[in-house]
Amino acid sequence: MSYVEVLGAKVPIRMWTDPASVEDVAMQQLRNVSTLPWIKGLAVMPDVHFGKGATVGSVIAMQGAVCPAAVGVDIGCGMSAVKTSLTANDLPGDLSRLRSKIEQAIPVGRGMHGDAVDPGRLHGFPTAGWDDFWGRFGGIAEAVKFRQERATKQMGTLGSGNHMIEFCLDSDGAVWLMLHSGSRNIGKELAEHHIGIAQKLPHNQGLVDRDLAVFISDTPQMADYRNDLYWAQEYAKYNRAIMMALFKDVVRREFKKAKPLFDQEISCHHNYVAEERYEGADLLVTRKGAIRAGSGEYGIIPGSMGTSSYIVKGLGNEKAFNSASHGAGRRMSRNAAKRRFTVRDLEEQTRGVECRKDSGVLDEIPAAYKPIDQVMEQQRDLVEIVAKLKQVICIKG
C-alpha cells in the first residue's frame, strides 16, 4: 500500500497502515506530536503501537529541535544479521547443545560479563576507534559516570524484553545469525537523565504532553544531549558487534568440520536520531521503532519468536523520510499477553523452535505481535525483500 494522510495540527500524519486499526491512545500520541512548533514531518510505520513517551513506529522530522522521549530509553537499539556458508544439512537433529553454548558465551537478561570483553581477542573484530570510544566516556553526563564499570561489563550482552539471538534458515536453506539489542543500562540512564532535564525547560511548559519535551539547537542542553546520544548510539552498535563476534566464535567451534564462513554483517539502529536533509532543509530525524531505508540500504525487519523475519533493501521513499518498520509491532501489551495466553499456547506457537517455553517469556508469545507478512505487505513502497528467514533457535533474556 501507499500511505494514507490523516490531518495533523501542523503537518499531515502519513500512515503506512489503516488509521482505523491504530489504538486510540497511539493516535492521540501522534496528533500530539503534530502540534510541536518545530515539526516538519511525521511518518507512521505499519508496526505502529502505543509507546512510553512517544509512539513506537513513528518517524519524526524536526528542524532545530529533538525530543529525547521520541528516541526512547534504549538509545541505539537495533538489529544485526550475517549470512553464513552453513546450510540446514549441517545442523544436528538436537539444537539444545548449540543454544546452551550461545547462552554461555553471551549473557542474557540482566546478566553481564565477569570481566569486560577484550575485543582484541575476538576473531576479526575491528578494534579501530575502540579506545577513542571509551575515552569519550569522560565527556558524558556526570550523573551516570559512576556506571562505567557496569557499562564495560554489559558491553556484549543481550538484555531482556524483546531482545533476542536467533539461529535462522532462509528460503534456500542457508544459515543466518541474527540478534537484537541496544545500549543496555547506560543508554537507559542517559535517556532518563536528559528527558528529566528537557521536561523542566521553560519552552516546554506549554506542550500538550510533557513527554514531548524537546531540546532546541544552539543551547547547552542540546549540545550535552547530542554528545551523550551519539555516544550511546555508538555503544549500542559496538554491543551488537561484540555479541555477533562471540556468536560467530561459538559457531566456528560447534561446526569446526564445516569451516563456516561469514558474509558482511548487516547492522541497523531502530531507536535513534540522524541528521538528514529533505527538500533543502537540514532536519533531525527521530526513528522510534523504525529503520532507515534509503535507496539500496540493507535493513532487518524481525517478526516474533515463532514467525519469519526479513532482510530488506530500502527503496528510498522520501515521503517516509527513507524509513521502514522495525518489526511486526505489538498488538497487545505484555500484561495483556500474560493474561490471555498459557504456556501451552506458547509451546504450540513456537513448535519447531529451540527456545524457552515457560511463563517467563509468555509476554513474547508470537500472537502478541501483528502478523509480520501483513506488515511487510503494507510497506512494499518502502523496502524490497532480499531474504526471508525462519528461526530454528531463539534465545530470549
C-alpha positions, 0 to 999 in steps of 0.5 A: 500500500501507499500511505494514507494522510490523516490531518495533523495540527501542523503537518499531515500524519502519513500512515503506512497502515489503516488509521482505523486499526491504530489504538486510540491512545497511539493516535492521540500520541501522534496528533500530539506530536503534530502540534510541536512548533518545530515539526516538519514531518511525521511518518507512521510505520505499519508496526505502529503501537502505543509507546512510553513517551512517544509512539513506537513506529513513528518517524519524526522530522524536526528542524532545530529541535529533538525530543529525547522521549521520541528516541526512547530509553534504549538509545541505539537499539537495533538489529544485526544479521550475517549470512553464513556458508552453513546450510540446514544439512549441517545442523544436528537433529538436537539444537539444545547443545548449540543454544546452551553454548550461545547462552554461555558465551553471551549473557542474557537478561540482566546478566553481564560479563565477569570481566569486560570483553577484550575485543582484541581477542575476538576473531576479526573484530575491528578494534579501530576507534575502540579506545577513542570510544571509551575515552569519550566516556569522560565527556558524558553526563556526570550523573551516570559516570559512576556506571562505567564499570557496569557499562564495560561489563554489559558491553556484549550482552543481550538484555531482556524484553524483546531482545533476542539471538536467533539461529535462522534458515532462509528460503534456500536453506542457508544459515543466518545469525541474527540478534537484537539489542541496544545500549543496555543500562547506560543508554537507559540512564542517559535517556532518563537523565536528559528527558528529566532535564528537557521536561523542566525547560521553560519552552516546554511548559506549554506542550500538550504532553510533557513527554514531548519535551524537546531540546532546541539547537544552539543551547547547552542542553542540546549540545550535552544531549547530542554528545551523550546520544551519539555516544550511546548510539555508538555503544549500542552498535559496538554491543551488537558487534561484540555479541555477533563476534562471540556468536560467530566464535561459538559457531566456528567451534560447534561446526569446526568440520564445516569451516563456516564462513561469514558474509558482511554483517548487516547492522541497523539502529531502530531507536535513534536520531540522524541528521538528514536533509529533505527538500533543502532543509537540514532536519533531525530525524527521530526513528522510534521503532523504525529503520532507515531505508534509503535507496539500496540500504540493507535493513532487518525487519524481525517478526516474533519468536515463532514467525519469519523475519526479513532482510530488506533493501530500502527503496528510498521513499522520501515521503517516509523520510527513507524509513521502514518498520522495525518489526511486526509491532505489538498488538497487545501489551505484555500484561495483556499477553500474560493474561490471555495466553498459557504456556501451552499456547506458547509451546504450540506457537513456537513448535519447531523452535529451540527456545524457552517455553515457560511463563517467563517469556509468555509476554513474547508469545508470537500472537502478541505481535501483528502478523509480520507478512501483513506488515511487510505487505503494507510497506512494499513502497518502502523496502524490497525483500532480499531474504526471508528467514525462519528461526530454528533457535531463539534465545530470549533474556 
